[in-house]
Amino acid sequence: MSGTYAVAAVLVTAAGTWCHRRTEGRWTVLDTTVAFGPTGQGVTSTVLHDLTGPVGHAQQILILRPLPATG
């Protein structure tokens, strides 16, 4: 399938965040990627950073479904 489609994202509650140390400073950077397959099932993966480097990571299950046609 190719082209552009309108989709609704359904976030499933299975999520987790793991930190291996406390953050330093006022800022936290979220470096996030999203990957999903042809069935619409996927995952968001995030690496958390502060000024000195990686702090931890988070992941959440993602399901994409087509929006109903409007017309």
Jmol script that loads the backbone (N, CA, C; Angstrom):
load data "model"
ATOM      1  N   MET A   1       0.828  -1.162   0.000  1.00  0.00           N
ATOM      2  CA  MET A   1       0.000   0.000   0.000  1.00  0.00           C
ATOM      3  C   MET A   1       0.880   1.235   0.000  1.00  0.00           C
ATOM      4  N   SER A   2       0.557   2.186  -0.817  1.00  0.00           N
ATOM      5  CA  SER A   2       1.314   3.432  -0.817  1.00  0.00           C
ATOM      6  C   SER A   2       0.340   4.591  -0.834  1.00  0.00           C
ATOM      7  N   GLY A   3       0.837   5.748  -0.513  1.00  0.00           N
ATOM      8  CA  GLY A   3       0.002   6.934  -0.499  1.00  0.00           C
ATOM      9  C   GLY A   3      -0.079   7.535   0.889  1.00  0.00           C
ATOM     10  N   THR A   4      -0.945   8.538   1.020  1.00  0.00           N
ATOM     11  CA  THR A   4      -1.150   9.214   2.293  1.00  0.00           C
ATOM     12  C   THR A   4      -2.529   8.861   2.824  1.00  0.00           C
ATOM     13  N   TYR A   5      -2.599   8.497   4.083  1.00  0.00           N
ATOM     14  CA  TYR A   5      -3.848   8.078   4.693  1.00  0.00           C
ATOM     15  C   TYR A   5      -4.056   8.818   6.003  1.00  0.00           C
ATOM     16  N   ALA A   6      -5.306   9.100   6.332  1.00  0.00           N
ATOM     17  CA  ALA A   6      -5.637   9.657   7.639  1.00  0.00           C
ATOM     18  C   ALA A   6      -5.793   8.490   8.606  1.00  0.00           C
ATOM     19  N   VAL A   7      -5.097   8.564   9.720  1.00  0.00           N
ATOM     20  CA  VAL A   7      -5.173   7.482  10.701  1.00  0.00           C
ATOM     21  C   VAL A   7      -5.417   8.047  12.094  1.00  0.00           C
ATOM     22  N   ALA A   8      -6.011   7.216  12.925  1.00  0.00           N
ATOM     23  CA  ALA A   8      -6.168   7.540  14.337  1.00  0.00           C
ATOM     24  C   ALA A   8      -5.188   6.686  15.113  1.00  0.00           C
ATOM     25  N   ALA A   9      -4.465   7.279  16.029  1.00  0.00           N
ATOM     26  CA  ALA A   9      -3.520   6.536  16.861  1.00  0.00           C
ATOM     27  C   ALA A   9      -4.215   6.143  18.152  1.00  0.00           C
ATOM     28  N   VAL A  10      -4.139   4.879  18.477  1.00  0.00           N
ATOM     29  CA  VAL A  10      -4.680   4.372  19.727  1.00  0.00           C
ATOM     30  C   VAL A  10      -3.495   3.925  20.571  1.00  0.00           C
ATOM     31  N   LEU A  11      -3.248   4.602  21.657  1.00  0.00           N
ATOM     32  CA  LEU A  11      -2.142   4.229  22.532  1.00  0.00           C
ATOM     33  C   LEU A  11      -2.625   3.202  23.544  1.00  0.00           C
ATOM     34  N   VAL A  12      -2.019   2.066  23.537  1.00  0.00           N
ATOM     35  CA  VAL A  12      -2.351   1.018  24.487  1.00  0.00           C
ATOM     36  C   VAL A  12      -1.603   1.306  25.782  1.00  0.00           C
ATOM     37  N   THR A  13      -2.177   0.925  26.904  1.00  0.00           N
ATOM     38  CA  THR A  13      -1.608   1.315  28.190  1.00  0.00           C
ATOM     39  C   THR A  13      -0.323   0.587  28.561  1.00  0.00           C
ATOM     40  N   ALA A  14       0.095  -0.402  27.797  1.00  0.00           N
ATOM     41  CA  ALA A  14       1.341  -1.107  28.118  1.00  0.00           C
ATOM     42  C   ALA A  14       2.513  -0.191  27.800  1.00  0.00           C
ATOM     43  N   ALA A  15       3.046   0.427  28.817  1.00  0.00           N
ATOM     44  CA  ALA A  15       4.148   1.369  28.644  1.00  0.00           C
ATOM     45  C   ALA A  15       5.126   1.193  29.794  1.00  0.00           C
ATOM     46  N   GLY A  16       6.345   1.621  29.551  1.00  0.00           N
ATOM     47  CA  GLY A  16       7.335   1.533  30.615  1.00  0.00           C
ATOM     48  C   GLY A  16       8.386   2.605  30.465  1.00  0.00           C
ATOM     49  N   THR A  17       8.887   3.070  31.597  1.00  0.00           N
ATOM     50  CA  THR A  17       9.982   4.038  31.627  1.00  0.00           C
ATOM     51  C   THR A  17      11.034   3.523  32.594  1.00  0.00           C
ATOM     52  N   TRP A  18      12.271   3.522  32.155  1.00  0.00           N
ATOM     53  CA  TRP A  18      13.380   3.042  32.967  1.00  0.00           C
ATOM     54  C   TRP A  18      14.474   4.107  32.986  1.00  0.00           C
ATOM     55  N   CYS A  19      14.882   4.509  34.174  1.00  0.00           N
ATOM     56  CA  CYS A  19      15.967   5.476  34.323  1.00  0.00           C
ATOM     57  C   CYS A  19      17.096   4.829  35.112  1.00  0.00           C
ATOM     58  N   HIS A  20      18.328   5.040  34.657  1.00  0.00           N
ATOM     59  CA  HIS A  20      19.462   4.452  35.361  1.00  0.00           C
ATOM     60  C   HIS A  20      20.185   5.454  36.255  1.00  0.00           C
ATOM     61  N   ARG A  21      19.718   6.722  36.249  1.00  0.00           N
ATOM     62  CA  ARG A  21      20.237   7.722  37.175  1.00  0.00           C
ATOM     63  C   ARG A  21      19.299   8.912  37.185  1.00  0.00           C
ATOM     64  N   ARG A  22      19.459   9.768  38.172  1.00  0.00           N
ATOM     65  CA  ARG A  22      18.667  11.001  38.247  1.00  0.00           C
ATOM     66  C   ARG A  22      19.138  11.993  37.190  1.00  0.00           C
ATOM     67  N   THR A  23      18.221  12.807  36.733  1.00  0.00           N
ATOM     68  CA  THR A  23      18.599  13.846  35.769  1.00  0.00           C
ATOM     69  C   THR A  23      19.372  14.948  36.468  1.00  0.00           C
ATOM     70  N   GLU A  24      20.191  15.637  35.694  1.00  0.00           N
ATOM     71  CA  GLU A  24      20.954  16.776  36.191  1.00  0.00           C
ATOM     72  C   GLU A  24      20.544  18.012  35.394  1.00  0.00           C
ATOM     73  N   GLY A  25      20.319  19.111  36.066  1.00  0.00           N
ATOM     74  CA  GLY A  25      19.943  20.344  35.387  1.00  0.00           C
ATOM     75  C   GLY A  25      18.432  20.461  35.236  1.00  0.00           C
ATOM     76  N   ARG A  26      18.018  21.521  34.542  1.00  0.00           N
ATOM     77  CA  ARG A  26      16.597  21.831  34.382  1.00  0.00           C
ATOM     78  C   ARG A  26      15.977  21.189  33.153  1.00  0.00           C
ATOM     79  N   TRP A  27      16.782  20.729  32.205  1.00  0.00           N
ATOM     80  CA  TRP A  27      16.250  20.276  30.926  1.00  0.00           C
ATOM     81  C   TRP A  27      16.358  18.762  30.773  1.00  0.00           C
ATOM     82  N   THR A  28      15.319  18.176  30.166  1.00  0.00           N
ATOM     83  CA  THR A  28      15.338  16.770  29.776  1.00  0.00           C
ATOM     84  C   THR A  28      14.966  16.699  28.296  1.00  0.00           C
ATOM     85  N   VAL A  29      15.786  16.034  27.508  1.00  0.00           N
ATOM     86  CA  VAL A  29      15.550  15.883  26.072  1.00  0.00           C
ATOM     87  C   VAL A  29      14.903  14.526  25.830  1.00  0.00           C
ATOM     88  N   LEU A  30      13.876  14.495  24.999  1.00  0.00           N
ATOM     89  CA  LEU A  30      13.223  13.252  24.607  1.00  0.00           C
ATOM     90  C   LEU A  30      13.533  12.995  23.134  1.00  0.00           C
ATOM     91  N   ASP A  31      14.325  11.985  22.847  1.00  0.00           N
ATOM     92  CA  ASP A  31      14.688  11.604  21.480  1.00  0.00           C
ATOM     93  C   ASP A  31      13.805  10.416  21.104  1.00  0.00           C
ATOM     94  N   THR A  32      12.723  10.681  20.369  1.00  0.00           N
ATOM     95  CA  THR A  32      11.672   9.686  20.143  1.00  0.00           C
ATOM     96  C   THR A  32      11.627   9.215  18.691  1.00  0.00           C
ATOM     97  N   THR A  33      11.445   7.918  18.526  1.00  0.00           N
ATOM     98  CA  THR A  33      11.184   7.333  17.211  1.00  0.00           C
ATOM     99  C   THR A  33       9.893   6.525  17.294  1.00  0.00           C
ATOM    100  N   VAL A  34       9.213   6.444  16.166  1.00  0.00           N
ATOM    101  CA  VAL A  34       7.977   5.668  16.069  1.00  0.00           C
ATOM    102  C   VAL A  34       8.134   4.709  14.905  1.00  0.00           C
ATOM    103  N   ALA A  35       7.810   3.447  15.135  1.00  0.00           N
ATOM    104  CA  ALA A  35       7.881   2.443  14.075  1.00  0.00           C
ATOM    105  C   ALA A  35       6.612   1.602  14.116  1.00  0.00           C
ATOM    106  N   PHE A  36       6.039   1.355  12.926  1.00  0.00           N
ATOM    107  CA  PHE A  36       4.878   0.486  12.869  1.00  0.00           C
ATOM    108  C   PHE A  36       4.882  -0.272  11.556  1.00  0.00           C
ATOM    109  N   GLY A  37       4.213  -1.414  11.562  1.00  0.00           N
ATOM    110  CA  GLY A  37       4.179  -2.294  10.393  1.00  0.00           C
ATOM    111  C   GLY A  37       2.900  -2.146   9.607  1.00  0.00           C
ATOM    112  N   PRO A  38       2.715  -2.988   8.586  1.00  0.00           N
ATOM    113  CA  PRO A  38       1.568  -2.886   7.686  1.00  0.00           C
ATOM    114  C   PRO A  38       0.226  -3.156   8.365  1.00  0.00           C
ATOM    115  N   THR A  39       0.227  -3.816   9.505  1.00  0.00           N
ATOM    116  CA  THR A  39      -1.029  -4.080  10.219  1.00  0.00           C
ATOM    117  C   THR A  39      -1.404  -2.934  11.158  1.00  0.00           C
ATOM    118  N   GLY A  40      -0.529  -1.938  11.297  1.00  0.00           N
ATOM    119  CA  GLY A  40      -0.801  -0.801  12.161  1.00  0.00           C
ATOM    120  C   GLY A  40      -0.286  -0.960  13.574  1.00  0.00           C
ATOM    121  N   GLN A  41       0.314  -2.088  13.897  1.00  0.00           N
ATOM    122  CA  GLN A  41       0.880  -2.282  15.228  1.00  0.00           C
ATOM    123  C   GLN A  41       2.298  -1.726  15.256  1.00  0.00           C
ATOM    124  N   GLY A  42       2.641  -1.055  16.344  1.00  0.00           N
ATOM    125  CA  GLY A  42       3.968  -0.478  16.421  1.00  0.00           C
ATOM    126  C   GLY A  42       4.358  -0.124  17.830  1.00  0.00           C
ATOM    127  N   VAL A  43       5.419   0.665  17.933  1.00  0.00           N
ATOM    128  CA  VAL A  43       5.942   1.059  19.234  1.00  0.00           C
ATOM    129  C   VAL A  43       6.584   2.442  19.120  1.00  0.00           C
ATOM    130  N   THR A  44       6.441   3.223  20.170  1.00  0.00           N
ATOM    131  CA  THR A  44       7.217   4.450  20.300  1.00  0.00           C
ATOM    132  C   THR A  44       8.362   4.153  21.255  1.00  0.00           C
ATOM    133  N   SER A  45       9.548   4.576  20.900  1.00  0.00           N
ATOM    134  CA  SER A  45      10.729   4.373  21.741  1.00  0.00           C
ATOM    135  C   SER A  45      11.389   5.726  21.967  1.00  0.00           C
ATOM    136  N   THR A  46      11.687   6.023  23.217  1.00  0.00           N
ATOM    137  CA  THR A  46      12.263   7.309  23.577  1.00  0.00           C
ATOM    138  C   THR A  46      13.505   7.102  24.431  1.00  0.00           C
ATOM    139  N   VAL A  47      14.574   7.820  24.088  1.00  0.00           N
ATOM    140  CA  VAL A  47      15.760   7.875  24.936  1.00  0.00           C
ATOM    141  C   VAL A  47      15.730   9.232  25.637  1.00  0.00           C
ATOM    142  N   LEU A  48      15.810   9.223  26.954  1.00  0.00           N
ATOM    143  CA  LEU A  48      15.795  10.445  27.751  1.00  0.00           C
ATOM    144  C   LEU A  48      17.234  10.882  28.007  1.00  0.00           C
ATOM    145  N   HIS A  49      17.510  12.175  27.804  1.00  0.00           N
ATOM    146  CA  HIS A  49      18.851  12.739  27.983  1.00  0.00           C
ATOM    147  C   HIS A  49      18.764  13.965  28.882  1.00  0.00           C
ATOM    148  N   ASP A  50      19.862  14.262  29.573  1.00  0.00           N
ATOM    149  CA  ASP A  50      20.040  15.564  30.204  1.00  0.00           C
ATOM    150  C   ASP A  50      21.334  16.160  29.638  1.00  0.00           C
ATOM    151  N   LEU A  51      21.864  17.176  30.263  1.00  0.00           N
ATOM    152  CA  LEU A  51      23.049  17.841  29.723  1.00  0.00           C
ATOM    153  C   LEU A  51      24.296  16.958  29.714  1.00  0.00           C
ATOM    154  N   THR A  52      24.328  15.912  30.520  1.00  0.00           N
ATOM    155  CA  THR A  52      25.523  15.068  30.587  1.00  0.00           C
ATOM    156  C   THR A  52      25.389  13.760  29.817  1.00  0.00           C
ATOM    157  N   GLY A  53      24.229  13.492  29.219  1.00  0.00           N
ATOM    158  CA  GLY A  53      24.076  12.279  28.426  1.00  0.00           C
ATOM    159  C   GLY A  53      22.790  11.532  28.702  1.00  0.00           C
ATOM    160  N   PRO A  54      22.701  10.279  28.227  1.00  0.00           N
ATOM    161  CA  PRO A  54      21.487   9.480  28.402  1.00  0.00           C
ATOM    162  C   PRO A  54      21.161   9.231  29.877  1.00  0.00           C
ATOM    163  N   VAL A  55      19.884   9.262  30.184  1.00  0.00           N
ATOM    164  CA  VAL A  55      19.384   9.051  31.540  1.00  0.00           C
ATOM    165  C   VAL A  55      18.587   7.751  31.626  1.00  0.00           C
ATOM    166  N   GLY A  56      17.845   7.434  30.572  1.00  0.00           N
ATOM    167  CA  GLY A  56      16.997   6.254  30.574  1.00  0.00           C
ATOM    168  C   GLY A  56      16.241   6.144  29.267  1.00  0.00           C
ATOM    169  N   HIS A  57      15.204   5.304  29.267  1.00  0.00           N
ATOM    170  CA  HIS A  57      14.401   5.153  28.060  1.00  0.00           C
ATOM    171  C   HIS A  57      12.959   4.823  28.419  1.00  0.00           C
ATOM    172  N   ALA A  58      12.072   5.028  27.453  1.00  0.00           N
ATOM    173  CA  ALA A  58      10.653   4.741  27.620  1.00  0.00           C
ATOM    174  C   ALA A  58      10.139   4.109  26.337  1.00  0.00           C
ATOM    175  N   GLN A  59       9.155   3.226  26.481  1.00  0.00           N
ATOM    176  CA  GLN A  59       8.528   2.602  25.316  1.00  0.00           C
ATOM    177  C   GLN A  59       7.035   2.495  25.559  1.00  0.00           C
ATOM    178  N   GLN A  60       6.262   2.580  24.460  1.00  0.00           N
ATOM    179  CA  GLN A  60       4.813   2.434  24.555  1.00  0.00           C
ATOM    180  C   GLN A  60       4.302   1.773  23.283  1.00  0.00           C
ATOM    181  N   ILE A  61       3.370   0.853  23.463  1.00  0.00           N
ATOM    182  CA  ILE A  61       2.740   0.170  22.326  1.00  0.00           C
ATOM    183  C   ILE A  61       1.822   1.160  21.617  1.00  0.00           C
ATOM    184  N   LEU A  62       1.767   1.056  20.300  1.00  0.00           N
ATOM    185  CA  LEU A  62       0.977   1.965  19.475  1.00  0.00           C
ATOM    186  C   LEU A  62       0.195   1.155  18.457  1.00  0.00           C
ATOM    187  N   ILE A  63      -1.079   1.504  18.272  1.00  0.00           N
ATOM    188  CA  ILE A  63      -1.902   0.869  17.233  1.00  0.00           C
ATOM    189  C   ILE A  63      -2.489   1.973  16.364  1.00  0.00           C
ATOM    190  N   LEU A  64      -2.303   1.873  15.064  1.00  0.00           N
ATOM    191  CA  LEU A  64      -2.856   2.842  14.114  1.00  0.00           C
ATOM    192  C   LEU A  64      -4.039   2.212  13.389  1.00  0.00           C
ATOM    193  N   ARG A  65      -5.139   2.942  13.276  1.00  0.00           N
ATOM    194  CA  ARG A  65      -6.315   2.477  12.568  1.00  0.00           C
ATOM    195  C   ARG A  65      -6.777   3.578  11.620  1.00  0.00           C
ATOM    196  N   PRO A  66      -7.283   3.204  10.435  1.00  0.00           N
ATOM    197  CA  PRO A  66      -7.765   4.225   9.483  1.00  0.00           C
ATOM    198  C   PRO A  66      -8.962   5.001  10.062  1.00  0.00           C
ATOM    199  N   LEU A  67      -9.011   6.280   9.800  1.00  0.00           N
ATOM    200  CA  LEU A  67     -10.168   7.084  10.169  1.00  0.00           C
ATOM    201  C   LEU A  67     -11.297   6.791   9.190  1.00  0.00           C
ATOM    202  N   PRO A  68     -12.545   6.886   9.652  1.00  0.00           N
ATOM    203  CA  PRO A  68     -13.673   6.683   8.731  1.00  0.00           C
ATOM    204  C   PRO A  68     -13.641   7.747   7.628  1.00  0.00           C
ATOM    205  N   ALA A  69     -14.049   7.342   6.433  1.00  0.00           N
ATOM    206  CA  ALA A  69     -14.107   8.281   5.311  1.00  0.00           C
ATOM    207  C   ALA A  69     -15.155   9.364   5.581  1.00  0.00           C
ATOM    208  N   THR A  70     -14.794  10.598   5.214  1.00  0.00           N
ATOM    209  CA  THR A  70     -15.763  11.696   5.365  1.00  0.00           C
ATOM    210  C   THR A  70     -16.248  12.095   3.992  1.00  0.00           C
ATOM    211  N   GLY A  71     -17.450  12.547   3.949  1.00  0.00           N
ATOM    212  CA  GLY A  71     -17.882  12.942   2.626  1.00  0.00           C
ATOM    213  C   GLY A  71     -19.264  13.306   2.612  1.00  0.00           C
TER     214      GLY A  71
END
end "model"
wireframe off; spacefill off
backbone 0.3
color backbone group
